[in-house]
Amino acid sequence: MVLVVLQSGQGVLASGTPQPEQIHISSTGDPTEMMITWVTMAESVKSVVEYGERLKLPLNKKAFGSATKYKACGWKKRIIYMHRVKLEELTPGSGYEEYNVKSYFQASLFASSNFSNYRERFSMPGNTEGIYYSWNIGPVHIISFSTELYYFLEYGMEPLVRQYKWLQRDLEIRTGLSSAKLFPLEDLLYRHGVDVEFWAHEHSYERLYPVYDHEIRGGSKEQPYTNPRAPVHITTGSAGCKYCHDKFQRDYGPWTAFRSLDYGYTRVQVFNSSHMSLEQVSIDKDYQVIDRIWIIKDKHGPEAWKGEEDNTETSAETKDEKVSETHVTSVE
């Protein structure tokens, strides 16, 4: 799907700009649907997306939605308008063009608290306000959840409990296992045989060897990512923020395989049920791929952790191995 905004909103009722911005395309969990969200700085009376099949102009489809008036956080406390339009009856595998995103709507006011800035901006699959959700793409089951709920307990324990119970149910549906413990993530994800875990918030990139309970559990010392016996952890927050990257600590565990402070992004390709490619692209190095691995697995789920040999490595065995590092000393 290609999104090209050529026309701003019409029918403006208040001051500010009706120009659509912060446009976001997300799955609803249904392969025949897509959710389009965007923001305007002016109140209007309709939210419309005009679209059609790729290379077949003029556009012959139109979808209507709604908007919410939202008081953003920050010292400005500005009022913005969140627009949502669902595209339905799409054909999976086909390309679509969306040329006109128009804003014409007005609605109720929301105050900014308890992650509401995120909840009001994005529409993700499920009915959990986008904080945690899952969906399937081919042979891959993708789960997204928020570790922020572990830190901002001033909103109460209930959001954390709801997320953990949801995550537990989602994993049990996939693997048929159950877990009696509360809240510990590493054990829960390991018990259910999660293959790859992507983490963020840290404004950097780091790839770990397959690791569980402080032990490296690669498929072999020569090919740790072929039939690994523990999840692979990737921290991918290198898009950074307007301030700077988070500096690495000087000391690191033996499970760190590669890390970088370059601005960049992670590219993932799932070729089939056994082969996945991960690449880290550096913006600072003119889009050079600075890290690349293949994850190859003959088995999935908890059975994948039962290898023929014990390839667990301890800190003593790996402490002298040099980890690859790239550091940006200054960021403008």
N, C-alpha and C positions, 0 to 999 in steps of 0.2 A: 504494500500500500504506500502511495506517495502522497505527501501533504504539501500543497503549495498555496500559500495565502496571497491572494491578489486583490481582495476587496475588503474594506473595513466595514464595520457595522453601520446600520442605518437606523433612523427613527430614534435618535438619542433624546432622552428626557432630562438630562442633567449635565452639569459641567464636567470636564474631563475628556479623555480621549476614548472613543469606542473601538480603537484599533485592537484586534485580537492579539494577545501575546501569551507567553508561557503555555504553548499548545502541547497537549499530551495525548498520545494514543495508547490505549491499553486494551487487553483482552478482558472479556467478561467471563471466560471459562467455556463459552459456547463458540465453536469454530466458525459459526455463521454470523457472529456479531463482533463489533468493535465499539469501544466507548471513546468519544472525543471530548476532551475537556480543555477549556481555555479561560483566560482572565481578561477582563476589561476594567478600565478605570472610570467608566461612566455608566450610569443606569440606562437601560434600554428595555424594549418591550417584547422581544422575541430572541430565541437562540436557534439558529438554523445552520445546517451543513448541507451544501450542494455537492454531489459526487456522482461518479459514473465509472464504467469500466475503462481501463487504461486504453488510451489511443482511440477512444470512441467519443469524439466530441460532436455536438454539444453535450453538456452534462444532462442526464435525464432522470436523476434521482434527487430527492430532497428529504431530509429528516429534521424533525423539530424536537426541541428539548426544553430545558428550564434552567434557571439561574438562581443563585442565592447571594444575598448581600452579606458581606463579611467584613468585620472589623479586625484588621491585621494586628499582630503584635509589633513590638518595637516602639520607639519613642514618638514616631509620627502618628501612630494609631490610625492609619489611613483606611478609607473605605474602598473595598474592591468588590468585583462581581464575578462569581464563579459560574461558568456555563458548562452544562453537560448535555450531550446529544448522543443517543445510541443508534448506531447503524445496524440494521437487521437484514436478514435474508441475503447475506453475502455468500458468495461461492468460494469455498476453501480452495486455495491454490491459484486464484485469479488475482489480477492486479486491478487496483482502483485508483482513480484520481479524485482528489478533493480540492477544488479550486476556490470555493467561496465559503468562508466561515463568517457568519453574520450574527450580530448580537442585537436582540430586540426586547429583552425581558426584564422583569423586576420581581423581587421576592422578599423573604423575611431576613432578619439580621441575626448573625451568629457572632458571639464574642470569642476571643482567642484564649483558649486554655486547654490543657490536657490533650496535647498533640492535635488540636483542632485545625491548625494551619495546614498540616498534612492531610487530615481526614477530609477537610472541605475541598482541597485542591485536586485530589486524585480519586478515581473510581477504579477499584481493582476487583478481581473475581470474588465471589462469596458475599456474605452479609456481615462482615466484621469491620466495616468502615475502612478497609484497606490496610489495617494495622498488621494483620497476618492473613495469609491466603495460600492456596495451592492450585495448580492446574497441570494438565498433561500436554506435552508436545511430542508426538511420535512415541518413542519408547521411554521418554524422560518424564519423570514426575518431579515437578519443581515446587518447593515449599519456601515461602518467605515469611519471616516473623521478626519481631522487634526486640532487640536486647535493651532498648531504652527503658522498657517497662521494669527492668531490674534496677535501674538507677533512680528513676523519678517516682519514688514510693510515696511522695506527698499526695499523689492522686489515689492512694489506697492500694491494698493488695489485690482487690478484686480483678482489675484488668490483667495483672500478671497470672493470677490463678486461671482466669478464663482462657488466656492464650496457651498456657501450659497444657490444660485439659484438651483444648482443641488440637494442639500439636500431637499430643499423645494419641488421640482418636485418629488423626490423619495417618500417623505412622502405623497404627494397629490395623487400619483398613488395608494398607499397602502390604504389610508383612505378616499379619495374623498373630503378632506377639502382643504382650501387655507388659506394663511396667508399674510397679507399686510405689516407686520413689517419687518424691515431689521436687520439682524445679531444676535439678541438675541436668544441664543440657548435654554435656559430653557423653555421659553414660546412656542417656535416652537415645541419642542419635546413633551411637555405636551399636547398641543392642538391636536397633532396627536396620542396620546395614546401610546407612546413608553413604553414598559413594564420595561425593564432593561437597564441602561446606564453604560457601562464600561469605566472608565477613567484611564489614566496612566500618565507617565512622572514623577509624584511624586514616589520616590523609596521607597514605603511602601504599606501596605494594609489597607484599611478602608472600612467598610460596614455602610451604612446609613439606617435609617428607611425610609419608603416611605415618600418623602418630596417634596413640591412644594411651592415656594414663602415664604421660611423660616417657613413653617408650616408642622408638621408631620401629614400625612394623611394615617395612617394605616387602615387595614380592621377592626381591633378592638385593644384595648389595650393589650388583652391577645394574639392575633394572628395577629400582624401587617402585615405579609406578605401573609395572606390569603385574597384575594380580596382587595388588597390595592387600595387607591384612588389617588395615585400619583406614578411616576416612582421610582424604586429602584436604587440607585446609588452605584456602587462598584468602588473604586480606587484600581487597581491591577498592581502595578509597583514594587512588592517586589522581582523580580529577581535582582533588583538593578543595580549597575554599578561598575566599578573597584575602585571607590573612596570611597563611603560610602552610607548609606541610608539618606534620607531627614528626619531630626528630626521633630517630631510633635510640634505644639505650645502647650503651657501649657493649654490655654483656648480653648474650643471647643464648638460647638453648641449642643443643646439637641438632634439633629437628628443623632448624631454619636452613633451607636450601638456597634461597635467593631473596634479596630484598633491594628495593630501590626507592629513592625519593623523587625521581623524575615525575613531572606531570604526565599523565597518560591514561590509558584505559585497557581493560582486559577483554579479549576477543575469544569466544567459546564456539566451537563447532562440534556438534554431535553427529558423527557419520553413520552410526548404527548402534545396536544395543551393546557392543563391546568396545568401540573405539571413540574416544573423545580427545579433541585437541584444544589446548589452551595456549594463548599467546598474549604477552604483555607488550603494548605499543607505547613507545616513549614520544611524547610531544616535544620535549626538550631536544631530542635527537632526531628531529625532522621525521617523525612517524616510523622510526626504526623499531623492529621487533627485538626487544632486549632480553626476553625470556620466552622459552617455548618448551612444552612437554606434551607427551602423549600419555593418556591414561587408558590402559588396556585391561579389560576384565572379562574373564570367561564365565564368572558367576557374579550374581548380585544378591543383596540381602545378607543376613547374618552368616549364611553358609560360606560367603566369600572370605570370611576371616579365618577359616579353618584351612591353613596351608599344610603342605606335606612336610615342610621343614620349619623350624623355628628361626626366623630371620630377624628376631627382635634385636635391636642394637641399644646399648646403654650409653650413658654419657661418657664413660671411660673409653669406649670403643671409638667415639666420634669427636671427642673434644679437640683433637688436633687437626681435624679436617677444616679447611678454610672455606668459609661461605662466600659466595659471590655477592658483592655489594656495589651499588652505584649511588652516590650522594650528590645532591644539588646543594652547594654551599650557600647560595643566596637566591632568593625568589623576589622578583619585583612585583 
